[in-house]
């Protein structure tokens, strides 16, 4: 197989782009680097396409390697033919390849193996040949009676021959492919109660649905129900139809042995093929469901990480609790901790006035602008308390309930201890909650992505695949935003293209020993940061206030000369860029023509456009172009909600069947996929992402079950 041609076809790329991408990957370039700085070579493929292509490249290479192994194994047996080799080389999937190889595999001891040892293969071949037009097979089978070999009767001889035939039918690649296609078209996924008791899986008691149409979240729910012992799960097809199709494939003539042959074919299906194909169907459904869940997890994580930061604000982190008190941390606009304390406004202490006095003092002393409240235990009582407090303070302060998922993981981690050795675990959580509001990306990279609370069934998924996908999402987000070289933590730096965790630590150590970086080339002095790593990382690292203003942009050092030529071409200086006075550059390039300007600067058009964008807005943060997070000053109760009420809320999680929206009542409401838009959508992610601020209307409220049903469809005025 020509892998590059196959990739070009599957991803609808020009052959040279596919060839270039494979070469760039093989040379050790990272996906963010290729996506950002090698656009001319890739046709401007984005990071998502490049990651999918990289994954597919690995699969195809494994397929080709396995083909070589199979060809070698069959050749060693002396059974290789030109037709067989052609079939192997034409195989497009590992499943198809293994079907072809199946008859040649070393098998464990089977009923067919025993029958062959007893000398019954000639009898099996006689039945398969369908050559007996007269006579009696049992009479013919008497020749094979041999008590020493364990064949005591003609009937036993025929049964052994049928075992051989059944295995032969089961090993036939064409037969398996035909039945696999039948299963793909007609199989039903079924579930029934495994225990006589109610459970969260009761909806699947007596369940049946075409396997090809089962939504991914349903597959994962059924799998979990089976794993926990509440469900018996199966795959059903029309067995009579399957046997009939199989029989037609093998029986072609009129022979006195046909009934015996047909019995063997039916046995092959029921005993050998059907269980195998059922496992295949279940496995394929699970793989598809895992892939979908991982994809949605990745989309949610990306949206969470890319939420706009609240810049230039002093934040107060409020980690709610009952008995042990609410932990408080005030951080300045850069995230530096200014003050900490503990207050007890919640049960059982209920020291509300004392807590208000302490927090008013902190708010006034540090000029607090915003309060971040964790959404964990005692969050509702804490939000009510904060809303009351804000009515009494003398300056404009707002608050936001922050998803604190993973804060405790960070607090108890080695990193948390290194950052704040003088704080106890709960105070570290308060700091993390405050910083999450200020800059979600910089804070959340310190936490295992699986712990940030935007996934579904993450513990049921293949962990290696999940970890790789989520790490890729974090890497793409970090490099898309760019990183301040002089303030970034080691965990944040470790996601920068080309920097390992060890080298990221070395960057921080160099900074602490030698002071702030003043120019990108200084990175070359960092231990173990070689030329390749510098090439990969330099463009993603920013140095605000650098002598060379290009060091605070996404322009790669390899393009500095081109950037300077571009500025000179239109009469600009670097000082104009630093002052933000080069905004007219884009219009001048447009007037000249991008192709002509690119040629004059010695770069491709995609690179030129990126340079123009960076010079027009040096130090820009792509997240600033997104709608800001919604801050509140008051709180509502779930009991206050009435059907038809319009609310504004923030999307907290997107799942296969809808989206959960925070409307400020301490219980996220569900917008079912059918209530998101008036047009048909396959998945909520087509319309919504985590962090979106949306208008919703209340459909129904169940206070007892803590369920809120919402719609995004504007009600008709009646």
Residue, then its C-alpha position, 0 to 999 in steps of 0.5 A: x500500500x502506498x501510505x502517502x497516497x492513501x492518506x492524501x485520498x482519505x484526507x482529501x489532500x494534494x499528494x505533495x501535502x500528504x508527503x510533506x506532513x509525513x516527512x515533517x512528523x518523521x523529522x520530529x516536528x510537533x503538531x503545533x509547530x507544523x500547524x503554525x509554521x509550515x502552512x505552505x508545506x501542508x496546505x494550511x492543515x489545522x492541528x486537529x486534521x494533523x493529529x487525525x492524520x498522524x493517528x491514521x499514519x500509525x494505523x496504516x504503518x502497523x497494518x503494513x508491518x502486520x502484512x509483512x509478518x503474515x506473508x512471512x508466516x505463510x511463506x514459511x509454511x510453504x502455502x503462499x500463492x500469488x492470489x493469497x499474496x494479492x489478497x493480503x496486500x489488498x487488505x484495508x483493515x487489520x480485521x480483514x487481514x486477520x480473516x485471511x490469516x486465520x486458516x494458517x494460524x497456529x491454533x490451540x487444540x480444537x475439536x477439528x484438531x482431534x478429528x484430524x489426528x484421528x485421520x478423518x480429514x479425507x472423510x471431511x473432504x469427501x463431504x465438502x466435494x459434494x461428489x457422492x451422488x448415490x450410496x450412503x455416507x455412513x457406509x463410507x464412514x465405516x472405513x474410518x472406524x478405529x477404536x485405537x484412535x478413538x473412533x468407535x462408530x461410523x456416526x463418530x467418524x461423520x461427527x469428527x469430519x463435520x467438526x473439521x468442516x465447521x472449522x474450515x467454514x469458520x476460517x473462510x475469509x469470504x464467509x466471515x466478511x459476508x456475515x460481518x456485513x450482515x451483522x453490520x446491517x441487521x444486528x440488534x444490541x439487546x439488554x435485560x435485567x440481570x438482577x431483580x431490583x431497581x437501578x439507574x439502568x432500569x431504562x435498559x431492562x428489556x432494551x433492543x435497538x439496531x446496533x448501527x444506530x445506538x448512540x455512543x453514550x447509550x453504549x457506554x451506559x449499557x457497558x457500565x451496567x453490564x460491568x456492575x452486574x445489573x444488565x445482561x447484554x447480547x447481540x441478536x441477528x436472524x440466525x436462520x437468515x445467516x445460516x441460509x446465506x452461509x449454506x448457499x455460499x458452500x453447498x452448490x450441488x445435489x449430493x447425498x452428503x448435503x445434509x451432513x454438510x449443511x449440519x456442519x455449516x450450521x454448527x460453524x455459524x452457531x458454535x464458532x462464527x456467531x460468538x466471534x462476530x458478537x464479540x466483534x460487534x460489541x468491540x466495534x460499538x465500544x471503540x466507536x463510543x470511546x472515540x466519540x466520548x474522547x472526542x467530546x471530552x477533548x472539545x469540552x476541554x478545549x473550550x474550557x481552557x480557551x475561556x477568556x481570562x479576567x485580566x487586571x483584576x484582583x480576585x478572592x478565591x472562596x473554597x466553601x466548606x461546612x465544619x472546617x470553614x471556608x478557605x479564603x485566598x486573595x491574589x493580585x492581577x498576576x496571580x500572586x497571593x496577597x492574603x489568606x484566611x478562614x471564615x465560618x459563615x456556613x453551618x454548623x458555626x454560622x458566624x455570618x457577621x464575623x465572616x462578613x467583617x473579615x471579608x469586607x476588610x480584605x476586599x477594602x485592603x486589597x481592592x478586590x474586584x471579583x470573587x471566585x466561589x468553588x462549586x463543591x460542598x457548601x457552595x450554595x450557602x456560600x453563594x447566598x452569603x457572598x451575594x448578601x456580602x456584596x450588597x454591603x461592600x463599598x466598591x463594585x465587586x461581582x462573583x462567579x461560581x467556578x468549577x473546582x473539579x481537580x482543585x483538591x488534586x492539585x492542592x495535594x500534589x507535589x506541584x501544589x506543595x512546591x508552589x505553596x509549602x507554607x499553606x495547607x491543602x485547603x488554602x491551596x485550593x482557594x488559590x487555585x479557584x481564584x486563579x482559575x477565574x483569572x486565567x483558566x489555561x495557566x491554572x488548569x494545565x497543572x491538573x490531570x485533564x481527566x480531573x477537570x469535570x467536563x468528560x463523560x464515562x472517562x473512567x470507562x475509556x481506554x486510558x492511554x488513548x484518552x491521555x494522549x488525546x487530552x494532552x494533545x488538546x492542552x498542547x494545542x491550546x497552550x501553543x495557540x495562546x502563547x506563553x509569557x516566558x518570564x511568568x509561566x510555570x514549569x507545568x505550563x511551559x512543559x506543554x509548549x512545542x518542543x519542551x519536555x517537562x525536564x527542559x521546562x524545569x530548566x527554563x524556570x531554573x535559568x530564569x530564577x538564576x539569571x533573571x528575566x529573559x530579555x530576548x528569545x535567543x537566550x533560550x539557547x543557553x538553557x540546559x538541554x534546550x538544543x537547536x531542534x527544541x529551540x526551533x520548535x518552541x521559540x515562536x510560541x514563547x512571548x517576552x513582553x517588553x523585549x528590546x526586539x518587539x518581535x520577541x513578543x509576537x507569534x512571528x518565528x525567529x526564522x521569519x524575523x528577516x521577512x517581517x523586517x522587510x515587510x515593515x520596510x516595504x510599507x514604511x514602518x519601523x519596529x517602534x511602530x509595532x511596539x506602539x501598536x501603530x502598525x494596524x494599517x499594515x493589513x490594508x496596505x498588503x491587501x492593496x498591493x496583493x498578498x502574493x506580491x507582498x509575500x514574494x517581496x519578503x521571501x515567504x509564502x502567502x499563509x506565513x505572510x498573513x500570519x506575520x501581518x496579523x502578529x505585527x498588527x496586534x503584538x502580544x495579542x491573546x486570541x482568547x480576548x476575541x471570545x465573549x467574556x465569562x458571565x459574572x453575577x452580583x445576586x443569587x436565585x433559588x431553584x424554587x424561584x424558577x417557573x416554566x417559561x422564565x427566561x434566564x442567561x446561563x453558562x454552558x458547563x458541559x456538553x454531552x451526546x444528549x444535550x448540554x448542562x447550563x449553569x443558570x445561577x441556582x446551584x443546579x445545572x439545567x439540562x438542555x436536551x439536544x432536541x431543545x437546542x435549535x429548531x434545525x436538525x443537529x447530529x450532536x450538541x457540539x455543532x452549536x454549543x461549547x463549554x463556556x458559551x453564555x446562552x439564553x434559555x427558557x425554563x421548561x420544567x423544575x423537579x425540586x425533589x429530584x434536583x432536575x431542571x429542564x431548559x430550552x434554547x428555543x424562544x417560546x412563541x408569544x401567545 
